[in-house]
């Protein structure tokens, strides 16, 4: 049973295609079964084939960072699958560095060398 099916449908319809492809491949194990069906239907309506999803899953398997529980790491900035990690400072109110921590980045948010 979906918590709020209309809200879920709206969220899926408004989401970016790559985000939906990540959800149904890299983050599938954390989704409700009803959500998987809705996402797959939306992707079909957008012209994404089963072969496209398989290719996306294979690319993520090659490039995404896998956590110890077998799931893909999420970008620390957005919700895409992370492909890079770097150490940085956890900052209080975004200013005062408190302690070093590891951050994860998708391809779009990956820092250039020397930025992290």
C-alpha positions as CSV (number, residue, x, y, z in Angstrom):
1,X,0.0,0.0,0.0
2,X,1.5,3.4,-1.0
3,X,1.4,6.1,1.6
4,X,0.2,8.9,-0.7
5,X,-0.1,7.6,-4.3
6,X,-1.0,10.9,-5.8
7,X,2.0,12.7,-4.3
8,X,4.2,9.8,-5.4
9,X,2.9,10.0,-9.0
10,X,3.5,13.7,-9.0
11,X,7.0,13.3,-7.7
12,X,7.8,10.7,-10.3
13,X,6.2,12.7,-13.2
14,X,8.2,15.8,-12.2
15,X,11.6,14.0,-11.8
16,X,14.4,14.1,-14.3
17,X,14.8,10.9,-16.4
18,X,18.3,10.2,-15.2
19,X,17.1,10.5,-11.6
20,X,14.3,8.0,-12.3
21,X,16.8,5.7,-14.0
22,X,19.0,5.9,-10.9
23,X,16.1,5.2,-8.6
24,X,15.0,2.1,-10.4
25,X,18.5,0.7,-10.9
26,X,20.9,1.8,-8.2
27,X,18.4,2.5,-5.4
28,X,15.7,-0.1,-6.3
29,X,16.1,-2.1,-3.1
30,X,15.0,0.9,-1.0
31,X,11.8,1.5,-3.0
32,X,8.3,0.3,-2.4
33,X,7.2,-2.3,-5.0
34,X,4.4,0.1,-6.1
35,X,6.9,2.9,-6.6
36,X,9.1,0.7,-8.9
37,X,6.1,-0.1,-11.1
38,X,5.2,3.6,-11.3
39,X,8.7,4.6,-12.2
40,X,9.0,1.9,-14.8
41,X,5.7,3.0,-16.4
42,X,6.9,6.7,-16.4
43,X,10.2,5.7,-18.0
44,X,8.3,3.7,-20.7
45,X,6.2,6.7,-21.4
46,X,9.3,8.8,-21.9
47,X,10.7,6.3,-24.4
48,X,13.3,4.6,-22.1
49,X,13.5,0.9,-23.1
50,X,14.5,-2.1,-21.0
51,X,17.8,-2.1,-22.9
52,X,18.4,1.5,-21.9
53,X,17.8,0.6,-18.2
54,X,20.1,-2.4,-18.5
55,X,22.9,-0.2,-20.0
56,X,22.4,2.4,-17.3
57,X,22.5,-0.3,-14.6
58,X,25.8,-1.7,-16.0
59,X,27.3,1.8,-16.2
60,X,26.4,2.4,-12.6
61,X,27.8,-1.0,-11.6
62,X,31.1,0.0,-13.2
63,X,31.3,3.6,-11.9
64,X,29.2,4.0,-8.8
65,X,30.6,3.7,-5.3
66,X,29.2,0.7,-3.5
67,X,28.7,0.9,0.3
68,X,29.4,-1.9,2.7
69,X,25.7,-3.0,2.6
70,X,25.8,-3.4,-1.2
71,X,23.8,-0.2,-2.0
72,X,25.1,2.6,-4.1
73,X,26.3,5.8,-2.3
74,X,24.3,8.9,-2.9
75,X,25.8,12.2,-3.9
76,X,26.2,14.5,-0.9
77,X,24.7,17.4,-2.9
78,X,21.9,15.8,-4.9
79,X,20.2,12.3,-5.0
80,X,22.2,10.8,-7.9
81,X,24.5,7.8,-7.5
82,X,28.0,8.8,-6.4
83,X,31.0,8.1,-8.6
84,X,33.7,9.9,-6.5
85,X,34.5,10.5,-2.9
86,X,36.7,13.1,-1.2
87,X,37.5,14.2,2.3
88,X,36.3,17.6,3.4
89,X,35.3,19.5,6.5
90,X,31.9,19.3,8.1
91,X,31.2,22.9,8.9
92,X,29.0,24.4,11.6
93,X,26.5,26.8,9.9
94,X,28.5,26.3,6.7
95,X,31.5,28.3,8.1
96,X,33.3,26.9,11.1
97,X,35.1,23.6,10.3
98,X,34.4,21.0,13.0
99,X,35.7,17.7,11.8
100,X,36.9,16.0,8.6
101,X,34.4,13.7,6.9
102,X,34.0,11.9,3.6
103,X,31.7,13.4,1.0
104,X,30.3,11.6,-2.1
105,X,29.8,13.2,-5.5
106,X,27.9,12.3,-8.7
107,X,29.5,13.0,-12.0
108,X,27.9,16.5,-12.2
109,X,29.1,17.6,-8.7
110,X,32.5,15.9,-8.7
111,X,35.1,18.5,-7.6
112,X,37.9,19.2,-9.9
113,X,41.3,18.2,-8.7
114,X,42.3,20.4,-5.8
115,X,38.8,21.7,-5.0
116,X,37.8,19.2,-2.3
